[in-house]
Amino acid sequence: MIVNIFKDLNNIKNYLILCIFIPIFFTINDGFYNANLIDTSGSLDLFTKPLPISVILCPVILLLSFKNNNINSKIFFLFLILVSSIFILNISFLEFNSIKLKYFLQMIFPISGLFIGFNSEKINLKILFYFITVFIVFQLGVTLLSGYILIRANLIFFTVYQNLQYVSTTIIIIGFIIVLSKENKISKTQENLFIILLTIYASLSFGFSNLIIYFFGISIFFLFKRKVKLKYFLFIILSFFLILNSISKINLKSNVNKFQHDRSYKPKQIDKILNLEMPNNIQVRINILMDFFEQKFKIEEIFIGKKNLNFFLQHNSSHNYFLDTLLINGIFFPIIVMMLIFCLLIYNCRRNNNIFFLSIFFFIFAILIENSFKVAMRQPYSGLITYFFLGYFYNSLFAKKF
């Protein structure tokens, strides 16, 4: 009977893990999040900022993992000691003000996904595939039936917060992780139809990083998984860019901002990309990066974060996760993340029979691109899922059962 109880708890945990991929949000003040417009008159605080449901689910999943003795307690407590040390050292040596505390906590939460991934059994990729497919079809359907060519965030029943900026990229990454896996238990016909859906979805997201990540994913899929001849692959890519170019010329509705719900959308950027010009937002990020390297760090600030956050506040962010983390928390967290990535990459090359061989290569490229120009790993939804897959893939390479 006790064995059955633990099996039931494990099944509940696995279903809850699948639920963290659902991009449904809530606010502490108003509950279930369903709005047409973001109030941009002031900054959103903890009580008004939309949070993903994974914020509620993660503590439950971690508790169930402890119940089943799944969590590697040594790794978990080493992490707690590291976080506590940085926190105490900041209070002791730096001015740990409310701004730094907010960003400190914002960076800590997504890392809980790492421990969930470390201790997860094989997730059911087929169920995850069906979920992602249903979500993409639903979002595209609502968008196109509304007469829009930019994927809508307000989907009648709920609103996807940071729809274009982070969530759409995360959906594309999850999609390719599934189809690039060797044992996703999905037929070739289903894969082909899903690739068509992902192509339309990426085209209508109009994101620079989305297009780069899509292009890399589609390249791996056709050249290495399907082993399509190069001339056919080039034809497929050329067709995609012709479709993208045609879409970019269509006049959007004048009230597009009503439903796109994302301040990151700039319609002229896609034209610059297609004309092989540098988009303005990418140039801004390069300029910020150059400014960053002119910053001077004291020795203690390298390890526990910078005391003066004027640079960070001036630009609202460095728009680079690794630099942001270095500014706020010091060098430890970027080193930990890069060590995990390095281990995944090197060991993946040695075990090319791993079921996630292609998925891991794609995933590493995707998170490096996404977090070099944005701060996806600091966001509750995209960050948690990124850290989850970091832990999950690490487990797939180093655990004996794989």
RAURFEN-V717148 format. One record per residue. N is the residue number from 1. RES is the residue in one letter. D_FIRST is the distance of its C-alpha to the first C-alpha in Angstrom with 1 decimal. Layout:
n=N res=RES d_first=D_FIRST
n=N res=RES d_first=D_FIRST
//
This chain:
n=1 res=M d_first=0.0
n=2 res=I d_first=3.8
n=3 res=V d_first=5.4
n=4 res=N d_first=5.1
n=5 res=I d_first=6.3
n=6 res=F d_first=8.8
n=7 res=K d_first=9.8
n=8 res=D d_first=10.6
n=9 res=L d_first=12.5
n=10 res=N d_first=14.3
n=11 res=N d_first=15.3
n=12 res=I d_first=16.6
n=13 res=K d_first=18.4
n=14 res=N d_first=20.0
n=15 res=Y d_first=21.2
n=16 res=L d_first=22.6
n=17 res=I d_first=24.4
n=18 res=L d_first=26.1
n=19 res=C d_first=27.2
n=20 res=I d_first=29.2
n=21 res=F d_first=31.7
n=22 res=I d_first=32.6
n=23 res=P d_first=36.1
n=24 res=I d_first=35.8
n=25 res=F d_first=37.3
n=26 res=F d_first=37.6
n=27 res=T d_first=39.9
n=28 res=I d_first=39.1
n=29 res=N d_first=42.1
n=30 res=D d_first=41.8
n=31 res=G d_first=38.2
n=32 res=F d_first=37.8
n=33 res=Y d_first=40.6
n=34 res=N d_first=43.0
n=35 res=A d_first=46.6
n=36 res=N d_first=49.7
n=37 res=L d_first=51.4
n=38 res=I d_first=50.5
n=39 res=D d_first=52.6
n=40 res=T d_first=54.5
n=41 res=S d_first=56.8
n=42 res=G d_first=54.9
n=43 res=S d_first=52.0
n=44 res=L d_first=48.5
n=45 res=D d_first=46.7
n=46 res=L d_first=43.0
n=47 res=F d_first=43.0
n=48 res=T d_first=44.8
n=49 res=K d_first=43.6
n=50 res=P d_first=41.2
n=51 res=L d_first=37.8
n=52 res=P d_first=35.3
n=53 res=I d_first=31.9
n=54 res=S d_first=30.4
n=55 res=V d_first=31.7
n=56 res=I d_first=29.0
n=57 res=L d_first=26.2
n=58 res=C d_first=26.8
n=59 res=P d_first=25.7
n=60 res=V d_first=22.4
n=61 res=I d_first=21.8
n=62 res=L d_first=22.9
n=63 res=L d_first=20.6
n=64 res=L d_first=17.5
n=65 res=S d_first=18.9
n=66 res=F d_first=19.2
n=67 res=K d_first=15.6
n=68 res=N d_first=14.7
n=69 res=N d_first=17.6
n=70 res=N d_first=19.4
n=71 res=I d_first=22.7
n=72 res=N d_first=25.3
n=73 res=S d_first=26.1
n=74 res=K d_first=29.5
n=75 res=I d_first=30.7
n=76 res=F d_first=29.4
n=77 res=F d_first=31.1
n=78 res=L d_first=34.2
n=79 res=F d_first=34.5
n=80 res=L d_first=34.2
n=81 res=I d_first=36.9
n=82 res=L d_first=39.1
n=83 res=V d_first=38.9
n=84 res=S d_first=39.4
n=85 res=S d_first=42.4
n=86 res=I d_first=44.0
n=87 res=F d_first=43.6
n=88 res=I d_first=45.1
n=89 res=L d_first=47.9
n=90 res=N d_first=48.8
n=91 res=I d_first=49.2
n=92 res=S d_first=51.2
n=93 res=F d_first=53.5
n=94 res=L d_first=53.6
n=95 res=E d_first=53.9
n=96 res=F d_first=50.3
n=97 res=N d_first=51.3
n=98 res=S d_first=49.3
n=99 res=I d_first=50.1
n=100 res=K d_first=48.8
n=101 res=L d_first=45.7
n=102 res=K d_first=45.0
n=103 res=Y d_first=45.3
n=104 res=F d_first=43.4
n=105 res=L d_first=40.3
n=106 res=Q d_first=40.8
n=107 res=M d_first=40.6
n=108 res=I d_first=37.6
n=109 res=F d_first=35.1
n=110 res=P d_first=35.2
n=111 res=I d_first=34.4
n=112 res=S d_first=30.8
n=113 res=G d_first=30.4
n=114 res=L d_first=31.1
n=115 res=F d_first=27.9
n=116 res=I d_first=25.9
n=117 res=G d_first=27.7
n=118 res=F d_first=27.3
n=119 res=N d_first=23.5
n=120 res=S d_first=23.0
n=121 res=E d_first=21.9
n=122 res=K d_first=24.3
n=123 res=I d_first=25.0
n=124 res=N d_first=25.6
n=125 res=L d_first=29.4
n=126 res=K d_first=30.0
n=127 res=I d_first=28.3
n=128 res=L d_first=30.2
n=129 res=F d_first=33.3
n=130 res=Y d_first=33.1
n=131 res=F d_first=32.6
n=132 res=I d_first=35.6
n=133 res=T d_first=37.6
n=134 res=V d_first=37.1
n=135 res=F d_first=38.0
n=136 res=I d_first=41.1
n=137 res=V d_first=42.2
n=138 res=F d_first=41.8
n=139 res=Q d_first=43.6
n=140 res=L d_first=46.4
n=141 res=G d_first=46.7
n=142 res=V d_first=47.2
n=143 res=T d_first=49.6
n=144 res=L d_first=51.8
n=145 res=L d_first=51.9
n=146 res=S d_first=53.1
n=147 res=G d_first=56.0
n=148 res=Y d_first=54.8
n=149 res=I d_first=54.6
n=150 res=L d_first=52.7
n=151 res=I d_first=49.0
n=152 res=R d_first=48.3
n=153 res=A d_first=45.9
n=154 res=N d_first=46.0
n=155 res=L d_first=44.0
n=156 res=I d_first=44.5
n=157 res=F d_first=41.0
n=158 res=F d_first=40.6
n=159 res=T d_first=42.7
n=160 res=V d_first=41.9
n=161 res=Y d_first=43.1
n=162 res=Q d_first=45.1
n=163 res=N d_first=45.0
n=164 res=L d_first=47.7
n=165 res=Q d_first=47.6
n=166 res=Y d_first=44.0
n=167 res=V d_first=41.6
n=168 res=S d_first=43.6
n=169 res=T d_first=43.8
n=170 res=T d_first=40.1
n=171 res=I d_first=39.5
n=172 res=I d_first=42.0
n=173 res=I d_first=40.4
n=174 res=I d_first=36.8
n=175 res=G d_first=38.5
n=176 res=F d_first=40.2
n=177 res=I d_first=37.2
n=178 res=I d_first=35.4
n=179 res=V d_first=38.4
n=180 res=L d_first=39.4
n=181 res=S d_first=36.0
n=182 res=K d_first=36.2
n=183 res=E d_first=32.9
n=184 res=N d_first=32.7
n=185 res=K d_first=32.3
n=186 res=I d_first=35.2
n=187 res=S d_first=38.2
n=188 res=K d_first=41.7
n=189 res=T d_first=42.9
n=190 res=Q d_first=40.1
n=191 res=E d_first=41.0
n=192 res=N d_first=44.7
n=193 res=L d_first=44.2
n=194 res=F d_first=42.0
n=195 res=I d_first=44.8
n=196 res=I d_first=47.3
n=197 res=L d_first=45.2
n=198 res=L d_first=44.9
n=199 res=T d_first=48.7
n=200 res=I d_first=49.5
n=201 res=Y d_first=47.1
n=202 res=A d_first=48.6
n=203 res=S d_first=52.1
n=204 res=L d_first=51.5
n=205 res=S d_first=50.0
n=206 res=F d_first=53.3
n=207 res=G d_first=52.0
n=208 res=F d_first=53.6
n=209 res=S d_first=50.5
n=210 res=N d_first=48.7
n=211 res=L d_first=51.5
n=212 res=I d_first=51.5
n=213 res=I d_first=47.7
n=214 res=Y d_first=47.9
n=215 res=F d_first=50.8
n=216 res=F d_first=49.1
n=217 res=G d_first=45.9
n=218 res=I d_first=47.9
n=219 res=S d_first=50.0
n=220 res=I d_first=47.0
n=221 res=F d_first=45.5
n=222 res=F d_first=48.8
n=223 res=L d_first=50.3
n=224 res=F d_first=47.4
n=225 res=K d_first=44.6
n=226 res=R d_first=46.8
n=227 res=K d_first=49.8
n=228 res=V d_first=52.3
n=229 res=K d_first=56.0
n=230 res=L d_first=57.4
n=231 res=K d_first=60.0
n=232 res=Y d_first=57.5
n=233 res=F d_first=55.4
n=234 res=L d_first=58.4
n=235 res=F d_first=59.2
n=236 res=I d_first=55.7
n=237 res=I d_first=56.1
n=238 res=L d_first=59.7
n=239 res=S d_first=58.6
n=240 res=F d_first=55.9
n=241 res=F d_first=58.5
n=242 res=L d_first=61.0
n=243 res=I d_first=58.5
n=244 res=L d_first=57.7
n=245 res=N d_first=61.4
n=246 res=S d_first=61.9
n=247 res=I d_first=59.1
n=248 res=S d_first=60.6
n=249 res=K d_first=63.9
n=250 res=I d_first=62.6
n=251 res=N d_first=63.5
n=252 res=L d_first=60.5
n=253 res=K d_first=60.6
n=254 res=S d_first=62.4
n=255 res=N d_first=59.4
n=256 res=V d_first=56.9
n=257 res=N d_first=55.8
n=258 res=K d_first=54.4
n=259 res=F d_first=51.4
n=260 res=Q d_first=51.2
n=261 res=H d_first=50.0
n=262 res=D d_first=50.5
n=263 res=R d_first=53.5
n=264 res=S d_first=53.2
n=265 res=Y d_first=54.8
n=266 res=K d_first=58.4
n=267 res=P d_first=59.8
n=268 res=K d_first=62.6
n=269 res=Q d_first=60.3
n=270 res=I d_first=59.3
n=271 res=D d_first=63.0
n=272 res=K d_first=63.6
n=273 res=I d_first=60.8
n=274 res=L d_first=62.2
n=275 res=N d_first=65.7
n=276 res=L d_first=64.3
n=277 res=E d_first=65.1
n=278 res=M d_first=63.2
n=279 res=P d_first=61.2
n=280 res=N d_first=62.2
n=281 res=N d_first=58.7
n=282 res=I d_first=58.3
n=283 res=Q d_first=61.8
n=284 res=V d_first=60.8
n=285 res=R d_first=57.7
n=286 res=I d_first=60.0
n=287 res=N d_first=62.4
n=288 res=I d_first=59.7
n=289 res=L d_first=58.5
n=290 res=M d_first=62.1
n=291 res=D d_first=62.3
n=292 res=F d_first=59.1
n=293 res=F d_first=60.6
n=294 res=E d_first=63.5
n=295 res=Q d_first=61.2
n=296 res=K d_first=61.6
n=297 res=F d_first=58.6
n=298 res=K d_first=58.8
n=299 res=I d_first=56.9
n=300 res=E d_first=54.2
n=301 res=E d_first=53.8
n=302 res=I d_first=52.9
n=303 res=F d_first=49.7
n=304 res=I d_first=48.8
n=305 res=G d_first=50.5
n=306 res=K d_first=53.9
n=307 res=K d_first=55.3
n=308 res=N d_first=57.6
n=309 res=L d_first=55.9
n=310 res=N d_first=59.1
n=311 res=F d_first=58.8
n=312 res=F d_first=55.3
n=313 res=L d_first=56.4
n=314 res=Q d_first=59.6
n=315 res=H d_first=57.8
n=316 res=N d_first=54.6
n=317 res=S d_first=52.8
n=318 res=S d_first=53.9
n=319 res=H d_first=52.1
n=320 res=N d_first=50.5
n=321 res=Y d_first=46.9
n=322 res=F d_first=47.7
n=323 res=L d_first=51.0
n=324 res=D d_first=49.4
n=325 res=T d_first=46.7
n=326 res=L d_first=49.4
n=327 res=L d_first=51.5
n=328 res=I d_first=48.7
n=329 res=N d_first=46.3
n=330 res=G d_first=48.3
n=331 res=I d_first=47.9
n=332 res=F d_first=44.4
n=333 res=F d_first=42.4
n=334 res=P d_first=44.8
n=335 res=I d_first=44.6
n=336 res=I d_first=40.8
n=337 res=V d_first=40.8
n=338 res=M d_first=43.6
n=339 res=M d_first=42.0
n=340 res=L d_first=38.8
n=341 res=I d_first=41.1
n=342 res=F d_first=43.2
n=343 res=C d_first=40.3
n=344 res=L d_first=38.9
n=345 res=L d_first=42.4
n=346 res=I d_first=43.4
n=347 res=Y d_first=40.1
n=348 res=N d_first=39.9
n=349 res=C d_first=43.4
n=350 res=R d_first=42.3
n=351 res=R d_first=39.2
n=352 res=N d_first=40.8
n=353 res=N d_first=38.2
n=354 res=N d_first=35.6
n=355 res=I d_first=34.3
n=356 res=F d_first=35.4
n=357 res=F d_first=38.8
n=358 res=L d_first=41.0
n=359 res=S d_first=38.6
n=360 res=I d_first=38.8
n=361 res=F d_first=42.6
n=362 res=F d_first=42.9
n=363 res=F d_first=40.5
n=364 res=I d_first=42.5
n=365 res=F d_first=45.7
n=366 res=A d_first=44.5
n=367 res=I d_first=43.2
n=368 res=L d_first=46.4
n=369 res=I d_first=48.7
n=370 res=E d_first=46.8
n=371 res=N d_first=46.7
n=372 res=S d_first=50.2
n=373 res=F d_first=51.7
n=374 res=K d_first=49.0
n=375 res=V d_first=46.2
n=376 res=A d_first=43.2
n=377 res=M d_first=40.9
n=378 res=R d_first=41.8
n=379 res=Q d_first=40.7
n=380 res=P d_first=37.3
n=381 res=Y d_first=36.6
n=382 res=S d_first=38.4
n=383 res=G d_first=37.8
n=384 res=L d_first=34.1
n=385 res=I d_first=33.8
n=386 res=T d_first=36.3
n=387 res=Y d_first=34.5
n=388 res=F d_first=31.2
n=389 res=F d_first=32.9
n=390 res=L d_first=34.5
n=391 res=G d_first=31.2
n=392 res=Y d_first=29.6
n=393 res=F d_first=32.6
n=394 res=Y d_first=32.9
n=395 res=N d_first=29.3
n=396 res=S d_first=30.2
n=397 res=L d_first=33.1
n=398 res=F d_first=31.9
n=399 res=A d_first=28.2
n=400 res=K d_first=27.9
n=401 res=K d_first=25.5
n=402 res=F d_first=28.5
//
